[in-house]
Amino acid sequence: MKKLFLSVLILTGLLSAQSTEWTIDKTHSSVNFTVDHMVVSEVVGSFKSFDGKILTNGDNFEDAKISFEIDVKSINTDNTGRDEHLVSDDFFNAEKFPKIKFEGKEMKKISDKKYKLKGNFTMRDITKWIELDVKFNGTVVDGKGRTKAGFVISGAVNRFDYNLKWSKVLDGGGLVVGDEVRINCALALFKK
């Protein structure tokens, strides 16, 4: 009986070790991207609708379990015609593939405020392993007594790797839309 009780205690401790849940404070978070346009400029865009869940071992974000989804139709580049083109089959095909997804599998601390985040990134029907840089801005207790944490996440993906296939070459060379898409997310999290 003692062994059974001890086993239950150990199992309970192991299960509760990854028990802190964090949700996204959408009012103070953003999901942005930039891509080269006609070689000499950049288009800046964002996604207005996204959600995610982060599970940690207490307030320790190393080895956090992360799931994140973006609503493709919420894309905004401040140009309606371009946004309509981006949700078409030339790019995202939002009708068939309405979500961009990220499942974080490894989050390793590099220094006091820096982490490397690795995981599966899915656009359209293609999933690839990517690595992102994470800057940890710290934690604070807000005016309502809630613990908040802040992060800036950055990285890049090649859009052709995810079958965002539209491309046009300029007369002088170079692409109308670059192949590399740079990601920059500012996330504020609430501890549940």
Protein Blocks (a to p, Z undefined) as FASTA:
>chain_A
ZZmmmmmmmmmmmmmmmmcccdddfklgccdddddeehlaccddddfbdcdddddehjaf
ghpacdddddfklgcehiaklmmmmmmmklnommlmmbccdddfbdcdfblmbccddddd
dehjbccddddddddebjcddfkopacddddddddddfklnopabccddfkgpjfbafbd
cdddddddddZZ
